[in-house]
Amino acid sequence: MKPRLTQAVIGGLAGTILMTLMMYYVAPLMMCCPMDIATTLGEMMGMGSRMGMLMHFMIGAVVLPAIFAMVLWDKIPGGSGWMKGLIFGMVVWVVSQAIVMPMAGAGMFSANNSEQMMALLGSAMGHAVYGMVLGWWVNKSMGGEAA
């Protein structure tokens, strides 16, 4: 049984909101480097931080949930939705660190960041939360576990 795209979008939106809040409010509490995805994406595209935030939400709430639900749901191991989502979130984290961060000038796995380990940890935590929320919601919407 395949998940419904509309439910995946809702889960992706919720996950993106939580991840974004973590970047702007939890990362500073960890004494981590600034995690300003809006500015990073906006500068990469030459369009400013508002467009960067729009892109962040489009990717997190539409593109990635569509890939997760329509293409990968049956292929990702793990019985529970949140575990499938965690695995997916960690794959997205690796891709973001290996491809997006170098494009943004931060280097592969944030190598150009003076606080590399904290940046990696913060990013991994955000992607883990994103994936778990997405997976949990998709599974719940299909009649799976509620806890």
Residue, then its C-alpha position, 0 to 999 in steps of 0.5 A: m500500500k502506497p501512502r497518499l501524497t497529500q498526507a506526505v505533504i502534511g507530514g513534510l510541512a510539519g517536519t520542515i517547520l520543526m526542523t526550521l525552528m530547531m535551526y533558528y532556536v535550538a542550534p544557538l542554545m547548543m552554542c553552534c554556528p548560525m544555521d540560516i537556511a534561508t540566507t544560504l539557499g537564497e545566496m546560492m540562487g542569487m534571490g535573497s533570503r525570502m526566496g531561500m526560505l520558500m525553496h526550503f519549504m518547497i523542498g521539505a514540504v513537497v519535493l522530499p515527501a513526494i520522493f519518500a511516499m511515492v518512490l521510497w516508502d516500500k524500499i526503505p527498511g524498518g517496520s515503523g513509519w518513524m524509523k523509515g523516516l529517520i533513515f530517509g532523513m539521514v540519507v537527505w542529511v548525507v546528500s545535503q552535506a555532500i552536495v548542497m553544502p559545497m555548493a553553498g561554500a561550506g565545503m563537503f560535510s561543512a569542512n570550511n566551518s570553524e565549528q564543523m562538528m557542531a554544525l554537522l551534529g545540529s544538521a543531523m539532528g534537524h534532518a533526523v527530526y524532519g524524517m521521523v515526523l514525516g515518516w510517523w505522519v505518513n504511517k499514521s495516515m495509512g492506519g499505522e502506529a499512532a505513538 
